[in-house]
């Protein structure tokens, strides 16, 4: 049972990363086809991300009520419609509607796969979250590289989008055939424990959500601004600067594979403290010099260090509310997505005032806060539960 769930989980996280890697590369082709300037594009992405946060806050709890299989199937199917919309959108209004559907579905899909990952950990008594998030990063690296190669070879970006529907269809069949743990949807009285949104008053969970917000916010800042910093601020060649997203995702994948072993040795609390500290140190190194090798080395340290923050936050959330994993993951995902959305916006605003180099110090500051909050993270053991 855990082995089968692990295989499906790796596929689910890997596809999610594959999609976002492709999306990051093809966004330029999409905007060119629709003749969009940065302003309207930024607004469209902001609307989509905002819809995602609303959807997760409003519907994330249904991952417990419906069960993992139904929740993942529905969110996956709707996500497929959103991907198709990217290929078929012929105007700005159509793109706005597409992004609302796509981002909402992808946010709920994210809740679903992380809830299933918590179930896997609780069922097996082992930590798998960092491994599963490594699959996301590996999928994103593959997606970014594959999309770049296909477009360079002359493939229509619309066909590349539509090509994602094939692995998604295979994944949906796997969801339908998988026997997920029974979960908690049949447990009586659950909604009465503070209501559907009662976990937003759960202080230890909010602390973990704050860590996820800082970690994913820093990831968003790196993904959006590292390439621009290398190319525009430092004037490095396009090949080196343009590979920033792929290099960062690759560092995240490697780091998440290593983080699993680190967590086993020093626990979630110790790993978060060291991750935050090294994130701050790596960012200071990258920004303190104009030597390309040292800058890239600093960025790699940041990627390796940040890699474990989000998956640890999801694992701890599952420990704090093992009988309401879907609702707990919804809280963490909503706060984390908020950070992922606002982080790049904050850096962009600060860059207008003080320059990009100084603005990127917010990542170092976030690392120090993560390290400080890490001391307050509750220590909990994973206790195997019976699968249904």
FENHU-V45243 format. One line per field, one symbol per residue. burial: b if it has 9 or more other ideal C-beta (glycine too) atoms within 8 Angstrom, else e. A space follows every 10 residues. Layout:
burial->???
This chain:
burial->ebebbbebbb bbbbbbbbbb bbbbbbbebb beebebeeeb beebbbbbbb bbbbbbbeeb bbbbebbbbe bbbbbbbbbb bbbbbbbebe ebebbbbbbb bbbbbbbbbb bbbbbbbbbb bbbbeebbbb bbbbbbbbbb bbbbbbbbeb beeeeebebb bbebbebbbb bbebbeebeb bbbbbeeeeb eeeeeeebbe ebeebbbbbb bbbbbbbbbb bbbbbbbbbb bebbeeeeeb bebbbbbbbb bbbbbbbbbb ebbeeeebbb bbbbbbbbbb bbbbbbbeee ebebbbbbbb bbbbbbbbbb bbbbbbbbbb bbebbbbbbb bbbbbbbbbb bbbbbbbbeb beeeebbebb bbbbbbbbbb bbbbeebeee ebeeeeee
